[in-house]
Amino acid sequence: MHTAESATPEIPKIGDRIEPPRFGFVAIAAAFENMEAARQNGYTETTGDYMIETFRIYGKPIEFHKSYGTTRMEFALVKLEKNG
């Protein structure tokens, strides 16, 4: 289990559950080598400041529950691109 406060967390894998600041516990459903690939697959919603080494977690809405006023989301691990 990984939390934003972990001193040296492991890089999560597909199926792992983590606890980013904005969403409580979420499961990693996908992994991408770069942000462009993640965006093309709909993963654009940041989970806040949750970052592990060179990776960040992004979500995408997959279902809106009108009666509850909530959106069900799916989350992916995205490798951050190096600058310079």
C-alpha positions as CSV (number, residue, x, y, z in Angstrom):
1,M,0.0,0.0,0.0
2,H,1.3,3.4,-0.9
3,T,0.5,6.8,0.5
4,A,1.7,10.3,-0.3
5,E,3.5,10.5,3.0
6,S,5.6,7.3,2.5
7,A,9.3,8.1,2.9
8,T,10.5,5.9,0.0
9,P,7.4,4.3,-1.7
10,E,7.8,1.6,-4.3
11,I,6.6,2.4,-7.8
12,P,3.0,1.0,-8.0
13,K,2.0,-1.6,-10.6
14,I,-1.3,-2.2,-12.4
15,G,-3.7,-3.6,-9.8
16,D,-2.0,-1.9,-6.8
17,R,-4.0,0.3,-4.5
18,I,-2.6,3.7,-3.5
19,E,-3.9,6.7,-1.6
20,P,-3.4,10.0,-3.5
21,P,-4.4,13.3,-1.7
22,R,-7.6,14.0,-3.7
23,F,-9.3,10.6,-4.1
24,G,-8.8,8.3,-1.1
25,F,-7.7,4.7,-2.1
26,V,-7.7,4.0,-5.9
27,A,-6.5,1.1,-8.0
28,I,-4.0,1.5,-10.8
29,A,-5.8,0.4,-14.0
30,A,-3.2,1.3,-16.6
31,A,0.4,2.5,-17.1
32,F,1.8,4.9,-19.7
33,E,5.3,5.8,-20.8
34,N,4.4,9.5,-21.3
35,M,1.7,12.1,-20.7
36,E,0.8,12.3,-24.4
37,A,-0.2,8.6,-24.4
38,A,-2.1,9.0,-21.2
39,R,-4.0,12.0,-22.5
40,Q,-4.9,10.1,-25.7
41,N,-6.5,7.5,-23.5
42,G,-8.4,10.0,-21.4
43,Y,-6.2,10.2,-18.3
44,T,-6.1,13.9,-17.7
45,E,-7.3,14.5,-14.1
46,T,-4.5,15.1,-11.7
47,T,-4.6,13.4,-8.3
48,G,-2.9,16.3,-6.6
49,D,0.7,16.2,-5.5
50,Y,1.0,12.5,-5.5
51,M,4.3,11.6,-7.2
52,I,6.6,8.7,-6.9
53,E,10.1,9.2,-8.3
54,T,9.5,9.9,-12.0
55,F,5.8,8.9,-12.0
56,R,2.5,10.6,-11.3
57,I,-1.0,9.3,-11.0
58,Y,-3.8,10.6,-13.4
59,G,-7.5,9.7,-13.5
60,K,-10.2,9.6,-16.2
61,P,-13.9,9.7,-15.7
62,I,-15.6,6.5,-16.9
63,E,-19.2,6.8,-15.7
64,F,-21.3,9.6,-14.2
65,H,-24.0,8.7,-11.7
66,K,-26.7,11.3,-12.2
67,S,-28.7,10.2,-9.2
68,Y,-25.7,10.5,-6.8
69,G,-24.0,13.4,-8.6
70,T,-20.7,11.5,-8.6
71,T,-18.3,10.3,-11.3
72,R,-16.6,6.9,-11.3
73,M,-13.0,7.2,-12.3
74,E,-10.2,5.0,-13.4
75,F,-6.5,5.7,-12.6
76,A,-3.2,5.3,-14.4
77,L,0.5,5.5,-13.6
78,V,2.2,8.0,-16.0
79,K,6.0,8.3,-16.4
80,L,7.0,12.0,-16.3
81,E,9.1,13.3,-19.1
82,K,12.6,14.6,-18.3
83,N,13.2,18.3,-19.1
84,G,16.6,19.0,-20.6
